[in-house]
Amino acid sequence: MTAYESPCPDDDPERTCIVRVCRDCCCGTESKHPGVDHDGLLARLEVGTRGRARVLRSGCLLACDESNVVVVTPSAVGRRAGGRPVWVRAVLDGASVDAITGWVRQGGPGVAEPGAEVAQRAFTPSGLSLTWSAV
């Protein structure tokens, strides 16, 4: 099974985005972001995108200054429409997670425009982040 294929039989792999959540040295840690319910936010992301995305936990995405980082990769349909991965910074509360899940439910990159909350948090990763292949 590839990352785009969904384990749910009702889901359409052509329309399944990948949502990569950085969880390593600082993203998702109590030491960098005390008081944030990291596990709760991850669960909220998984539930909110169910049927529209595969949520994958990742090692360090080398964007530590922007933590917590989430990368939304377009579905096959979105990619054909010109969509590219969108890196989102500071995903530290329910509002930011809900903005991401709402966008993914509408189709994500290449299919739907991100809402203001996602657009404000989107950033271009460094060249080092883009060349890292162990994720």
DSSP file (Angstrom, degrees, kcal/mol; ACC not computed):
  #  RESIDUE AA STRUCTURE BP1 BP2  ACC     N-H-->O    O-->H-N    N-H-->O    O-->H-N    TCO  KAPPA ALPHA  PHI   PSI    X-CA   Y-CA   Z-CA
    1    1 A M              0   0    0      0, 0.0     2,-0.1     0, 0.0     5,-0.0   0.000 360.0 360.0 360.0 132.1    0.0    0.0    0.0
    2    2 A T    >   -     0   0    0      1,-0.1     3,-0.9     4,-0.1     0, 0.0  -0.405 360.0-102.3 -85.8 169.9    1.4    3.4   -0.9
    3    3 A A  T 3  S+     0   0    0      1,-0.2    51,-0.1    -2,-0.1    -1,-0.1   0.780 122.2  55.6 -62.6 -25.9    1.0    6.5    1.3
    4    4 A Y  T 3  S+     0   0    0     14,-0.1     2,-0.3     2,-0.1    -1,-0.2   0.721  88.0  91.7 -80.1 -20.6   -1.8    7.7   -1.0
    5    5 A E  S <  S-     0   0    0     -3,-0.9     7,-0.1     9,-0.0     9,-0.0  -0.575  71.6-140.7 -79.4 136.0   -3.9    4.6   -0.6
    6    6 A S        -     0   0    0     -2,-0.3     5,-0.1     2,-0.2    -2,-0.1  -0.728  10.1-139.8 -97.4 142.9   -6.4    4.7    2.2
    7    7 A P  S    S+     0   0    0      0, 0.0    -1,-0.1     0, 0.0    -2,-0.0   0.615  82.8  89.0 -74.1 -10.2   -7.1    1.7    4.4
    8    8 A C  S >  S-     0   0    0      1,-0.1     3,-1.5     2,-0.0    -2,-0.2  -0.779  72.6-145.9 -91.8 125.7  -10.9    2.6    4.3
    9    9 A P  T 3  S+     0   0    0      0, 0.0    -1,-0.1     0, 0.0    -3,-0.0   0.732  96.1  58.6 -64.5 -22.5  -12.7    1.0    1.4
   10   10 A D  T 3  S+     0   0    0      2,-0.1     2,-0.2    -3,-0.0    -2,-0.0   0.599  88.5  95.7 -81.6 -10.3  -15.1    3.9    0.9
   11   11 A D  S <  S-     0   0    0     -3,-1.5    -5,-0.1    -5,-0.1    41,-0.1  -0.508  72.3-132.0 -86.4 150.3  -12.2    6.4    0.3
   12   12 A D    >   -     0   0    0     39,-0.4     3,-2.0    -2,-0.2     4,-0.2  -0.888   6.9-156.5-102.3 110.0  -11.0    7.3   -3.1
   13   13 A P  G >  S+     0   0    0      0, 0.0     3,-1.0     0, 0.0    63,-0.5   0.783  93.5  63.4 -58.0 -26.7   -7.2    7.1   -3.4
   14   14 A E  G 3  S+     0   0    0      1,-0.2    63,-2.4    61,-0.1    64,-0.3   0.749 111.0  37.5 -66.8 -23.0   -7.3    9.6   -6.3
   15   15 A R  G <  S+     0   0    0     -3,-2.0     2,-0.7    61,-0.2    -1,-0.2   0.193  89.8 114.7-113.7  13.5   -8.7   12.2   -3.8
   16   16 A T    <   -     0   0    0     -3,-1.0    37,-0.3    -4,-0.2    60,-0.3  -0.783  48.8-159.7 -93.2 117.2   -6.6   11.3   -0.7
   17   17 A C  E     -a   53   0A   0     35,-2.7    37,-2.2    -2,-0.7     2,-0.5  -0.404  15.0-126.9 -81.1 165.8   -4.2   13.9    0.5
   18   18 A I  E     -aB  54  73A   0     55,-1.8    55,-3.4    35,-0.2     2,-0.6  -0.982  17.4-164.4-113.9 129.9   -1.2   13.1    2.7
   19   19 A V  E     -aB  55  72A   0     35,-2.9    37,-2.7    -2,-0.5     2,-0.6  -0.948   7.0-163.4-114.8 110.6   -0.9   15.2    5.9
   20   20 A R  E     -aB  56  71A   0     51,-3.0    51,-2.9    -2,-0.6     2,-0.6  -0.843   2.1-162.4 -99.2 123.3    2.6   14.8    7.3
   21   21 A V  E     -aB  57  70A   0     35,-3.1    37,-2.9    -2,-0.6     2,-0.3  -0.922  17.1-131.3-110.6 119.3    2.9   15.9   11.0
   22   22 A C  E     +a   58   0A   0     47,-2.3     2,-0.2    -2,-0.6    37,-0.2  -0.530  34.4 165.3 -70.4 127.8    6.4   16.6   12.3
   23   23 A R        +     0   0    0     35,-2.5     5,-0.2    -2,-0.3    37,-0.1  -0.732  37.5  82.6-144.6  89.3    6.9   14.8   15.6
   24   24 A D  S    S+     0   0    0      3,-0.9    35,-0.1    -2,-0.2    -2,-0.0  -0.137  88.1   1.0-151.1-112.0   10.6   14.7   16.6
   25   25 A C  S    S-     0   0    0      1,-0.1     3,-0.1    -2,-0.1    34,-0.0   0.836 135.3 -12.2 -70.9 -34.7   13.1   17.0   18.3
   26   26 A C  S >  S+     0   0    0      1,-0.1     3,-1.8     5,-0.1     6,-0.3   0.605 108.3  91.3-135.8 -39.9   10.8   20.0   19.0
   27   27 A C  T 3  S+     0   0    0      1,-0.3    -3,-0.9     5,-0.1     3,-0.1  -0.431 103.2  12.8 -62.6 131.4    7.5   19.7   17.1
   28   28 A G  T 3  S+     0   0    0      1,-0.3     2,-0.4    -5,-0.2    -1,-0.3   0.669 100.3 128.3  78.6  16.2    5.0   18.0   19.3
   29   29 A T    <>  -     0   0    0     -3,-1.8     4,-2.1     1,-0.1    -1,-0.3  -0.851  59.5-142.5-111.0 144.2    7.1   18.3   22.5
   30   30 A E  T  4 S+     0   0    0     -2,-0.4    -1,-0.1     1,-0.2     6,-0.1   0.814 100.4  63.1 -65.3 -32.8    6.1   19.6   25.8
   31   31 A S  T  4 S+     0   0    0      1,-0.2    -1,-0.2     2,-0.2    -5,-0.1   0.871 112.3  33.3 -66.0 -36.4    9.6   21.2   26.3
   32   32 A K  T  4 S+     0   0    0     -6,-0.3    -2,-0.2    -3,-0.2    -1,-0.2   0.847 135.2  25.0 -86.2 -35.9    9.2   23.5   23.3
   33   33 A H  S >< S-     0   0    0     -4,-2.1     3,-1.5    -7,-0.2    -1,-0.2  -0.639  80.6-166.9-130.5  74.5    5.4   24.1   23.6
   34   34 A P  T 3  S+     0   0    0      0, 0.0     3,-0.1     0, 0.0    -3,-0.1  -0.307  72.6  23.0 -63.8 143.7    4.4   23.6   27.2
   35   35 A G  T 3  S+     0   0    0      1,-0.3     2,-0.4    -2,-0.0    -5,-0.1   0.385  89.0 124.3  84.8  -4.4    0.7   23.3   27.9
   36   36 A V    <   -     0   0    0     -3,-1.5     2,-1.8    -7,-0.1    -1,-0.3  -0.770  62.6-134.4 -90.5 131.6   -0.2   22.3   24.3
   37   37 A D     >  +     0   0    0     -2,-0.4     4,-2.5     1,-0.2     5,-0.2  -0.595  33.3 172.1 -83.4  80.2   -2.2   19.0   24.0
   38   38 A H  H  > S+     0   0    0     -2,-1.8     4,-2.2     1,-0.2    -1,-0.2   0.895  75.5  47.9 -60.3 -44.2   -0.1   17.6   21.2
   39   39 A D  H  > S+     0   0    0      1,-0.2     4,-2.4    -3,-0.2    -1,-0.2   0.898 112.0  50.7 -65.2 -39.0   -1.7   14.2   21.2
   40   40 A G  H  > S+     0   0    0      2,-0.2     4,-2.3     1,-0.2    -2,-0.2   0.894 110.5  48.6 -64.8 -40.6   -5.1   15.7   21.3
   41   41 A L  H  X S+     0   0    0     -4,-2.5     4,-2.2     2,-0.2    -2,-0.2   0.888 111.1  50.4 -67.3 -38.7   -4.4   17.9   18.3
   42   42 A L  H  X S+     0   0    0     -4,-2.2     4,-2.4    -5,-0.2    -2,-0.2   0.926 111.5  48.0 -64.0 -44.0   -3.0   15.0   16.4
   43   43 A A  H  X S+     0   0    0     -4,-2.4     4,-2.7     1,-0.2     5,-0.2   0.904 110.4  52.0 -62.4 -41.2   -6.1   12.9   17.1
   44   44 A R  H  X S+     0   0    0     -4,-2.3     4,-2.6     1,-0.2    -1,-0.2   0.888 110.3  49.0 -61.8 -39.9   -8.3   15.9   16.1
   45   45 A L  H  X S+     0   0    0     -4,-2.2     4,-1.5     2,-0.2    -2,-0.2   0.910 111.8  48.6 -65.2 -43.7   -6.4   16.1   12.8
   46   46 A E  H  X S+     0   0    0     -4,-2.4     4,-0.5     2,-0.2    -2,-0.2   0.923 116.1  42.2 -63.7 -45.2   -6.7   12.4   12.2
   47   47 A V  H >< S+     0   0    0     -4,-2.7     3,-0.8     1,-0.2    -2,-0.2   0.916 113.3  52.9 -68.2 -43.4  -10.5   12.4   12.9
   48   48 A G  H 3< S+     0   0    0     -4,-2.6    -1,-0.2    -5,-0.2    -2,-0.2   0.756 116.0  38.5 -67.0 -25.5  -11.1   15.6   11.0
   49   49 A T  H >X S+     0   0    0     -4,-1.5     3,-3.0    -5,-0.1     4,-1.6   0.408  81.5 137.2-104.4   1.1   -9.4   14.4    7.8
   50   50 A R  T << S+     0   0    0     -3,-0.8     4,-0.1    -4,-0.5    -3,-0.1  -0.217  76.3  16.9 -53.3 131.1  -10.7   10.8    7.9
   51   51 A G  T 34 S+     0   0    0      2,-0.4   -39,-0.4     1,-0.0    -1,-0.3   0.276 127.3  56.7  89.2 -10.6  -11.7    9.7    4.5
   52   52 A R  T <4 S+     0   0    0     -3,-3.0   -35,-2.7     1,-0.3     2,-0.3   0.512 109.7  19.6-125.6 -13.9   -9.9   12.5    2.8
   53   53 A A  E  <  -a   17   0A   0     -4,-1.6     2,-0.6   -37,-0.3    -2,-0.4  -0.996  60.0-127.6-154.7 155.9   -6.3   12.1    4.0
   54   54 A R  E     -a   18   0A   0    -37,-2.2   -35,-2.9    -2,-0.3     2,-0.6  -0.949  28.7-148.1-101.5 125.5   -3.7    9.8    5.4
   55   55 A V  E     -a   19   0A   0     -2,-0.6     2,-0.4   -37,-0.2   -35,-0.2  -0.859  18.2-173.2 -98.2 122.4   -2.1   11.4    8.5
   56   56 A L  E     -a   20   0A   0    -37,-2.7   -35,-3.1    -2,-0.6     2,-0.4  -0.948  20.6-135.7-119.0 132.9    1.5   10.4    8.9
   57   57 A R  E     -a   21   0A   0     -2,-0.4     2,-0.3   -37,-0.2   -35,-0.2  -0.711  31.3-162.7 -82.5 137.6    3.8   11.1   11.8
   58   58 A S  E     -a   22   0A   0    -37,-2.9   -35,-2.5    -2,-0.4     3,-0.1  -0.843  19.4-118.2-122.5 154.9    7.2   12.2   10.6
   59   59 A G  S    S-     0   0    0     -2,-0.3   -35,-0.2     1,-0.2   -36,-0.2  -0.099  75.4 -38.0 -69.3-173.8   10.7   12.6   11.9
   60   60 A C        -     0   0    0      1,-0.2    -1,-0.2   -38,-0.1   -38,-0.0  -0.240  47.9-162.5 -56.1 129.1   12.2   16.0   11.9
   61   61 A L        -     0   0    0     -3,-0.1    -1,-0.2     8,-0.0    71,-0.1   0.282  42.1-116.3 -94.6   7.7   11.3   18.0    8.8
   62   62 A L  S    S+     0   0    0      1,-0.1    64,-0.3    63,-0.1    67,-0.3   0.847  89.7 106.8  61.0  38.4   14.1   20.5    9.5
   63   63 A A    >   +     0   0    0     66,-0.1     3,-2.2    62,-0.1     4,-0.2  -0.270  31.8 147.8-133.3  45.6   11.9   23.4   10.0
   64   64 A C  G >   +     0   0    0      1,-0.3     3,-1.2     2,-0.2    -1,-0.1   0.762  64.6  63.0 -59.4 -30.5   12.3   23.7   13.8
   65   65 A D  G 3  S+     0   0    0      1,-0.2    -1,-0.3    -3,-0.1    -2,-0.0   0.675 106.1  47.6 -67.8 -15.1   11.9   27.5   13.9
   66   66 A E  G <  S-     0   0    0     -3,-2.2    24,-2.5    23,-0.1    -1,-0.2   0.319  96.1-173.4-106.4   6.1    8.3   27.1   12.6
   67   67 A S    <   +     0   0    0     -3,-1.2    22,-0.1    -4,-0.2    25,-0.1  -0.041  58.3  47.3 -59.6 152.2    7.1   24.3   14.9
   68   68 A N  S    S-     0   0    0     23,-0.2    23,-2.3    22,-0.2     2,-0.4   0.511  83.4-171.7 -78.1 132.9    4.7   22.7   15.1
   69   69 A V        -     0   0    0     21,-0.2   -47,-2.3    20,-0.2     2,-0.4  -0.790  14.4-179.4-105.0 137.1    4.9   21.9   11.4
   70   70 A V  E     -BC  21  88A   0     18,-2.1    18,-3.1    -2,-0.4     2,-0.5  -0.997  11.4-157.2-129.1 135.5    2.3   20.1    9.2
   71   71 A V  E     -BC  20  87A   0    -51,-2.9   -51,-3.0    -2,-0.4     2,-0.7  -0.968   3.6-158.4-116.2 122.3    2.8   19.5    5.5
   72   72 A V  E     -BC  19  86A   0     14,-2.8    14,-2.5    -2,-0.5   -53,-0.2  -0.890   9.4-164.1-102.1 114.3   -0.3   19.0    3.3
   73   73 A T  E     -B   18   0A   0    -55,-3.4   -55,-1.8    -2,-0.7     5,-0.1  -0.820  24.4-111.2 -99.1 134.7    0.5   17.1    0.1
   74   74 A P        -     0   0    0      0, 0.0    34,-0.1     0, 0.0    36,-0.1  -0.170  26.4-112.7 -65.3 156.5   -2.1   17.2   -2.7
   75   75 A S     >  -     0   0    0     32,-0.5     4,-2.8    34,-0.4     5,-0.2  -0.207  41.0 -94.6 -70.2 174.2   -4.0   14.2   -3.8
   76   76 A A  H  > S+     0   0    0    -63,-0.5     4,-2.3   -60,-0.3   -61,-0.2   0.901 130.7  50.1 -60.1 -40.2   -3.4   12.8   -7.2
   77   77 A V  H  > S+     0   0    0    -63,-2.4     4,-1.3     2,-0.2    -1,-0.2   0.923 112.2  47.1 -63.3 -44.7   -6.3   14.9   -8.5
   78   78 A G  H  4>S+     0   0    0    -64,-0.3     5,-3.1     2,-0.2    -2,-0.2   0.881 110.3  52.3 -64.7 -39.2   -4.9   18.0   -6.8
   79   79 A R  H ><5S+     0   0    0     -4,-2.8     3,-1.8     1,-0.2    -1,-0.2   0.924 107.8  51.1 -63.8 -44.3   -1.4   17.3   -8.2
   80   80 A R  H 3<5S+     0   0    0     -4,-2.3    -1,-0.2     1,-0.3    -2,-0.2   0.803 107.3  55.2 -62.9 -27.5   -2.8   17.0  -11.7
   81   81 A A  T 3<5S-     0   0    0     -4,-1.3    -1,-0.3    -5,-0.2    -2,-0.2   0.390 131.3 -94.1 -85.9   3.7   -4.5   20.4  -11.2
   82   82 A G  T < 5S+     0   0    0     -3,-1.8    -3,-0.2     1,-0.3    28,-0.2   0.467  72.7 153.0 101.4   2.5   -1.1   22.0  -10.2
   83   83 A G      < -     0   0    0     -5,-3.1    -1,-0.3    26,-0.3     3,-0.0  -0.357  20.7-171.0 -67.7 145.4   -1.3   21.6   -6.5
   84   84 A R        -     0   0    0     -2,-0.1   -12,-0.1   -12,-0.1    26,-0.1  -0.894  37.9 -73.4-130.0 160.8    2.0   21.3   -4.5
   85   85 A P        -     0   0    0      0, 0.0     2,-0.5     0, 0.0   -12,-0.2  -0.248  44.4-148.5 -56.2 140.8    2.8   20.5   -0.9
   86   86 A V  E     -C   72   0A   0    -14,-2.5   -14,-2.8    38,-0.1     2,-0.5  -0.968   2.8-149.3-116.3 123.1    1.9   23.3    1.5
   87   87 A W  E     -CD  71 123A   0     36,-0.6    36,-2.1    -2,-0.5     2,-0.5  -0.793  13.7-163.3 -92.6 129.0    4.0   23.7    4.7
   88   88 A V  E     -CD  70 122A   0    -18,-3.1   -18,-2.1    -2,-0.5     3,-0.3  -0.960   3.4-154.9-121.0 128.6    2.0   25.1    7.6
   89   89 A R        +     0   0    0     32,-2.4   -22,-0.2    -2,-0.5   -20,-0.2  -0.537  64.3  20.8 -98.2 162.9    3.7   26.6   10.7
   90   90 A A        +     0   0    0    -24,-2.5     2,-1.7     1,-0.2    -1,-0.2   0.841  60.0 171.8  53.6  46.2    2.6   27.0   14.3
   91   91 A V        +     0   0    0    -23,-2.3    -1,-0.2    -3,-0.3   -23,-0.2  -0.659  28.8 131.8 -84.9  86.5   -0.1   24.4   14.4
   92   92 A L        +     0   0    0     -2,-1.7     2,-0.3    -3,-0.1    -1,-0.2   0.293  53.3  42.2-125.5   5.5   -0.6   24.7   18.1
   93   93 A D  S  > S-     0   0    0     -3,-0.2     4,-2.0   -57,-0.1     3,-0.2  -0.947  83.9 -99.5-150.7 170.3   -4.3   25.0   18.7
   94   94 A G  H  > S+     0   0    0     -2,-0.3     4,-3.0     1,-0.2     5,-0.2   0.842 116.1  58.7 -61.8 -35.4   -7.7   23.6   17.7
   95   95 A A  H  > S+     0   0    0      2,-0.2     4,-2.0     1,-0.2    -1,-0.2   0.911 107.6  45.4 -63.4 -42.3   -8.4   26.5   15.4
   96   96 A S  H  > S+     0   0    0      2,-0.2     4,-1.9    -3,-0.2    -1,-0.2   0.907 114.9  47.8 -69.2 -39.7   -5.3   25.9   13.2
   97   97 A V  H  X S+     0   0    0     -4,-2.0     4,-2.8     1,-0.2     5,-0.2   0.931 111.7  50.2 -64.1 -44.7   -6.1   22.1   13.1
   98   98 A D  H  X S+     0   0    0     -4,-3.0     4,-2.5     1,-0.2    -2,-0.2   0.867 108.2  53.4 -62.9 -35.9   -9.7   22.8   12.2
   99   99 A A  H  X S+     0   0    0     -4,-2.0     4,-1.9    -5,-0.2    16,-0.3   0.913 111.7  45.6 -64.3 -42.0   -8.6   25.1    9.4
  100  100 A I  H  X S+     0   0    0     -4,-1.9     4,-2.6     2,-0.2    -2,-0.2   0.938 113.9  47.7 -66.5 -46.8   -6.4   22.4    8.0
  101  101 A T  H  X S+     0   0    0     -4,-2.8     4,-2.5     1,-0.2    -2,-0.2   0.894 110.8  52.0 -64.1 -38.7   -9.0   19.7    8.3
  102  102 A G  H  X S+     0   0    0     -4,-2.5     4,-1.2    -5,-0.2    -1,-0.2   0.917 111.6  46.8 -62.4 -42.4  -11.6   21.9    6.7
  103  103 A W  H  X>S+     0   0    0     -4,-1.9     5,-2.2     2,-0.2     4,-0.5   0.919 112.6  49.1 -64.9 -44.5   -9.4   22.6    3.7
  104  104 A V  H ><5S+     0   0    0     -4,-2.6     3,-1.2     1,-0.2    -2,-0.2   0.892 107.6  54.9 -63.3 -39.4   -8.4   19.0    3.3
  105  105 A R  H 3<5S+     0   0    0     -4,-2.5    -1,-0.2     1,-0.3    -2,-0.2   0.794 105.9  53.1 -65.1 -26.7  -12.1   18.0    3.4
  106  106 A Q  H 3<5S-     0   0    0     -4,-1.2    -1,-0.3    -3,-0.3    -2,-0.2   0.580 137.0 -84.9 -82.4 -10.0  -12.7   20.5    0.5
  107  107 A G  T <<5 -     0   0    0     -3,-1.2   -32,-0.5    -4,-0.5    -3,-0.2   0.147  55.9-133.0 129.9 -20.0   -9.9   18.8   -1.5
  108  108 A G    >>< +     0   0    0     -5,-2.2     4,-2.7    -6,-0.1     3,-2.0  -0.232  65.4  13.3  72.9-161.7   -6.7   20.4   -0.3
  109  109 A P  T 34 S+     0   0    0      0, 0.0   -34,-0.4     0, 0.0   -26,-0.3  -0.161 132.4  10.7 -55.1 134.4   -3.9   21.7   -2.5
  110  110 A G  T 34 S+     0   0    0      2,-0.3     3,-0.1   -28,-0.2    -2,-0.1   0.177 128.7  56.3  86.2 -18.3   -4.8   22.1   -6.2
  111  111 A V  T <4 S+     0   0    0     -3,-2.0     2,-0.3     1,-0.4    -1,-0.1   0.762 112.8  18.8-111.0 -43.3   -8.5   21.5   -5.6
  112  112 A A  S  < S-     0   0    0     -4,-2.7    -1,-0.4    -9,-0.1    -2,-0.3  -0.962  77.4-112.7-132.1 147.2   -9.5   24.1   -3.0
  113  113 A E        -     0   0    0     -2,-0.3    -5,-0.1    -3,-0.1     2,-0.1  -0.555  40.4-110.9 -73.5 140.6   -8.0   27.4   -1.9
  114  114 A P        -     0   0    0      0, 0.0    -1,-0.1     0, 0.0   -14,-0.1  -0.455  34.6-112.9 -69.4 147.2   -6.7   27.4    1.7
  115  115 A G     >  -     0   0    0    -16,-0.3     4,-2.8    -2,-0.1     5,-0.2  -0.164  36.2 -92.6 -69.8 174.3   -8.7   29.5    4.1
  116  116 A A  H  > S+     0   0    0      1,-0.2     4,-2.6     2,-0.2     5,-0.2   0.870 124.1  56.5 -58.7 -40.5   -7.2   32.6    5.7
  117  117 A E  H  > S+     0   0    0      1,-0.2     4,-0.9     2,-0.2    -1,-0.2   0.916 113.5  39.3 -61.0 -44.3   -6.0   30.7    8.8
  118  118 A V  H >> S+     0   0    0      2,-0.2     4,-1.3    -3,-0.2     3,-0.6   0.922 114.4  53.6 -71.0 -44.5   -4.0   28.2    6.7
  119  119 A A  H 3< S+     0   0    0     -4,-2.8     3,-0.3     1,-0.2    -2,-0.2   0.875 107.3  51.8 -59.6 -38.6   -2.8   30.9    4.2
  120  120 A Q  H 3< S+     0   0    0     -4,-2.6    -1,-0.2     1,-0.2    -2,-0.2   0.797 114.6  42.8 -68.1 -28.1   -1.4   33.0    7.1
  121  121 A R  H << S+     0   0    0     -4,-0.9   -32,-2.4    -3,-0.6    -1,-0.2   0.556  88.7 110.6 -95.3 -10.0    0.5   30.1    8.5
  122  122 A A  E  <  +D   88   0A   0     -4,-1.3     2,-0.3    -3,-0.3   -34,-0.2  -0.373  43.9 173.9 -68.0 143.9    1.9   28.7    5.2
  123  123 A F  E     -D   87   0A   0    -36,-2.1   -36,-0.6    -2,-0.1    -2,-0.0  -0.973  36.0-110.8-147.1 160.5    5.6   29.1    4.6
  124  124 A T        -     0   0    0     -2,-0.3   -38,-0.1   -38,-0.1   -36,-0.0  -0.839  39.6-130.7 -92.4 122.7    8.3   28.1    2.1
  125  125 A P        -     0   0    0      0, 0.0   -62,-0.1     0, 0.0   -63,-0.1  -0.270  26.6 -97.5 -70.7 159.8   10.6   25.6    3.7
  126  126 A S     >  -     0   0    0    -64,-0.3     4,-1.6     1,-0.1     3,-0.2  -0.268  34.9-106.5 -69.2 163.2   14.4   26.0    3.5
  127  127 A G  H  > S+     0   0    0      1,-0.2     4,-1.2     2,-0.2     5,-0.1   0.847 121.5  57.8 -58.9 -34.9   16.4   24.2    0.8
  128  128 A L  H  > S+     0   0    0      1,-0.2     4,-1.0     2,-0.2     3,-0.4   0.912 104.2  51.1 -63.3 -42.3   17.6   21.8    3.5
  129  129 A S  H  4 S+     0   0    0    -67,-0.3     3,-0.4     1,-0.2    -1,-0.2   0.878 108.9  52.0 -60.5 -38.5   14.1   20.8    4.4
  130  130 A L  H  < S+     0   0    0     -4,-1.6    -1,-0.2     1,-0.2    -2,-0.2   0.745 110.6  46.7 -73.4 -23.1   13.3   20.1    0.7
  131  131 A T  H  < S+     0   0    0     -4,-1.2     2,-0.3    -3,-0.4    -1,-0.2   0.591  81.8 110.5 -95.3 -10.6   16.3   17.8    0.2
  132  132 A W     <  +     0   0    0     -4,-1.0     3,-0.2    -3,-0.4    -3,-0.0  -0.497  40.8 177.3 -66.8 123.3   15.8   15.8    3.4
  133  133 A S        +     0   0    0     -2,-0.3    -1,-0.1     1,-0.1    -4,-0.0   0.428  55.9  86.3-112.4   0.4   14.7   12.3    2.2
  134  134 A A              0   0    0      1,-0.2   -75,-0.2     0, 0.0    -1,-0.1   0.243 360.0 360.0 -88.1  16.2   14.4   10.3    5.4
  135  135 A V              0   0    0     -3,-0.2    -1,-0.2   -77,-0.1    -2,-0.1   0.429 360.0 360.0-100.1 360.0   10.8   11.3    6.0
